[in-house]
Amino acid sequence: MLSRLTSLSALLFPILWFGCGGKSTDSCPAPCTENATQCLGNQKQTCARDANQCLVFGAASNCQTGQTCSNNACVDVCTLDVNRTACANASAKAASCCGGTETAKTGDELCHSYVAQGQDPATKCATLAAMSCSDLHTSEANAGRCCCPGNQACDYTAALACAQRCNRSSDCTTDTTRPACAPAIATVSGTVAIIGPYICLPDDGSDGHGCNTTFCSGTAAYHCATDSRSNQFCTTYCTGDATCGNAGTACCNVARFGTPACGLCGRP
């Protein structure tokens, strides 16, 4: 009889202890809440039952590209205070230094552009915010982009130097080396053409420059024409807008002694 009880005990013991085919939950560590999440560094863990039916946080997994784990959830990295503040400052610097010629990206746009390039937005934005306007102008100019503050625009005949915008020569008194007011020129689809706006330029007779006190002395195709505001500048003759080389911007609307010449559309 004792032998039979011993055998029955041996049979029931594992059933009572292991229950329905698994380890007793009495031996599980303190359980987490099912489906709850937590951060492990920049990764996320989710609470689920393991092979022993214990509720535990599983292996950490990466968040989606452009996200990181914060406050127990995957979030857009650009919503983090460190990135949001740095990139807002960078946007403000770009607007201050280049707002006359470029539309500055918002802080959020800057942040996401750096994320798309696989770069750390906090570091990149902090670097941009710390740049001087002079350094930012040089950086943009080296990339072929015009960066000038409000009321200025680039002089493409002088390595993208910033020049004051103007309506007439009387506006150009601040910089004595740029006393003439004329529409900016640049290379458009392989041809030098007027691109605007009107900026203060040297009055030296060079292509696109003023010719108030001198003759045009650059390329033979350039002649001294006058617009309706009495601005005189070196430009090319034309037979219609299409011959001015920059449709919609350069128009055949100024003249030299009655001969049509190219000017800036809407600003004869």
JOZI-V310849 format. One record per pair of residues at least 24 apart in sequence whose ideal C-beta (glycine too) atoms are under 6 Angstrom apart, sorted by the first residue. I is the first residue (numbers start at 1). J is the second residue. If there is no record, write none. Layout:
# JOZI-V310849
I/J
I/J
This chain:
# JOZI-V310849
22/52
22/53
23/52
28/54
31/55
32/57
37/72
38/72
39/69
39/72
42/68
42/69
43/69
44/69
44/74
66/115
78/108
78/111
78/112
82/122
83/111
83/121
83/122
86/122
86/125
86/126
87/111
87/121
87/125
89/129
90/125
90/128
90/129
93/129
97/133
97/136
98/147
99/150
100/148
100/149
100/150
100/152
101/146
101/148
101/153
153/197
153/199
156/186
157/208
163/199
163/200
164/200
165/197
165/199
166/198
166/200
168/229
168/231
172/200
178/202
179/203
180/210
180/212
181/231
182/210
182/231
182/233
183/264
188/246
191/245
193/245
193/246
193/250
194/250
194/262
194/264
195/249
196/264
207/234
209/234
223/256
225/254
225/255
225/256
225/261
227/254
227/263
227/268
228/268
235/261
235/262
236/262
237/261
238/262
